[in-house]
């Protein structure tokens, strides 16, 4: 989502690296936030979050980005976009969180408990390889990487019986083009693979 | 009713196979053709936009470009959101369009129309047309229509319906003869893909949905998103156990309910794939056996 408000940025003086500033500006976060808390009132994970959305906006305004990069909330945000939809000033916290996630990874600040980055990497690797999601492969790799061998294991027979699991991986034509697409975009953006 | 190019999305080939079955069966019954976009690939979903904005746009753009300008029909709310965001970003920023063109190896203008099946049914086909084809009205069935978070957000991008109180699914469900309940959690989030990475989020959010649907007097829930359906249906037992509650709410895809009303069989609609068994409810409302249709037709 592009910035819809003016890009006055209060962070320049706060000693934040240029790359960080750029990413935050791209996420549409500006001085616009009024702390009305409409975002937090609608946020499905605000109650469990270490920093609720209105506080994320305020912390970025004050230059306290480091703390956010190692926060839990950026990995608990469900990307439901309730915050961005209801904000009277069009501050897009959902997209800001995407930027914070990338920075958190780039700067090695990812909060210890979360498995979301591992999941995301396996997901993207799977679709690069097969073209489409291969749920069995994804689950297998995820269990191996996170050592959560027992989680939901009991559901497998039932899901197979219900026809919800496909054992054979999909294979869409155009593997080399896909690989090029992934290489090109990952080169321009993040650094994962 | 034709001219659409269908983008099923990955879930419909896996955990949401019954969404695919029922969509195809309903389309056929409505005389609608849904040829798939050739060699369509994953939209990248949440992992792509969390990891790399350009990758997310390029994956969606490759599919949209392959539709060669024909309107793309989508079932999955997450795919729908990603394709719409890609269109919005590419059409509104020439620099983004150029970057995406480099990534996918062809220029794409961001102008291929994208519609959710609910928009097609409620607006293009129309509720009158649907109602005229109903053979087995779902009389007495109280349905909580659950849209999930992504169909209507952000509203300036998806342009789907009222962002806080969408009614397209309510209209389709009413055309099928059922009662669409007024309830406040139509667009609350179910926790989506945290079902795998942090299930505690999903259990608490999805519990709120089940509790509110029950409190509103629902017999069942209708969904338009594979992740919503999976969380509400597959996780329902876990939620009942964790919180010591009892819901017993069947969770349908809206296409399955519409298909029942159109006289299609449980097999054609993949009802067997539902985890919370819908048979007792359907039997109680006289909607189970395929003989019901025959009776009505004979009369």
Interface residues (C-beta under 8 A of the other chain):
Chain A: X1 X2 X44 X45 X48 X75 X76 X78 X79 X80 X81 X82 X84 X85 X92 X98 X101 X102 X114 X115 X116 X119 X120 X121 X123 X124 X127 X131 X132 X133 X135 X139 X142 X151 X152 X155 X158 X159 X162 X163 X164 X165 X166 X170 X172 X173 X174 X177 X178 X180 X181 X182 X184 X185 X186 X188 X189 X190 X192
Chain B: X10 X11 X13 X14 X15 X16 X17 X18 X39 X40 X41 X42 X44 X45 X46 X47 X48 X49 X50 X51 X52 X53 X54 X55 X58 X59 X62 X85 X88 X89 X92 X93 X99 X102 X103 X104 X105 X149 X150 X152 X153 X154 X155 X157 X163 X187 X188 X189 X191 X192 X193 X194 X196 X197 X198 X199 X201 X204 X205 X234 X270 X272 X273 X274 X275
